Structure formats: C-alpha cells, structure tokens
Amino acid sequence: MDMFIDIFNELLKENDLTRSKFAAMSGIPYPTVVGWTSHGRLPDFIALIKIADFFHCSIDYLAERTDEWGNELEGNVPEGEQELLKFYRKLNMDNRLLIRNLCEKLSKV
C-alpha cells in the first residue's frame, strides 16, 4: 500500500500539484484523495484508471509492478537498487536524463 502512496505523492510533486488541485483537475473528489494519502485507503479500479490517464502512466506503474517505461520490476530487487530507484524517482526530468546519461557513460568504461 505504501508504494502507491509514495508513487502518487511523487507524481503530485513532479507536476507541482496539491491534493486539492489534483482533485479539481481530475474530477476525483477531494475527500477520496485525502483518504489515499492520509488514511491508508487504496483507490478503486475506476480511480486507478483516472489517475493513470491524468498522469499519462500505466496502472502497473501506480502499483509498482513496472517502472515508468513499462519494464517489469523484479520481485527480488537488491536493497541498494531499490534505494537508488527511490532517489531517482524524486528527481525532475532534467536530472533523470543527466543520471541516465552518466550511467550509460560509466557502463561503457
């Protein structure tokens, strides 16, 4: 459950949205959004579709079954890689590109 909340909050942050702005723009009632972020509730299937459409991502990404590009995540990802992924997801798109370019160059060494 925490993974959805973390991903949802990161999507809000990346898009410079508050919960109330998201609710108004998505058509999902504000109390429902607060229920996800403050009361540990999970969105139903229809809400997941609305969230995925709003943020142009997949439902699998919201459930942390795939990364943002649709690649399946392995069930046994080492802790260090999980930590790197969490840091990476906090970056804006420009910094993500810098990190990918750096990784590509370092992997060629």
Buried (B, 14 or more C-beta within 10 A) or exposed (E): EEEBBBBBEBBBEBEEBEBEEBBBEBEBEBEBBBBBBEEEBEBEEEBBEBBBEBBEBBBBBBBBBBBBEEEEBEEEEEEEEEEBBEEBBEBEEEEBEEBEEEEEEEEEE
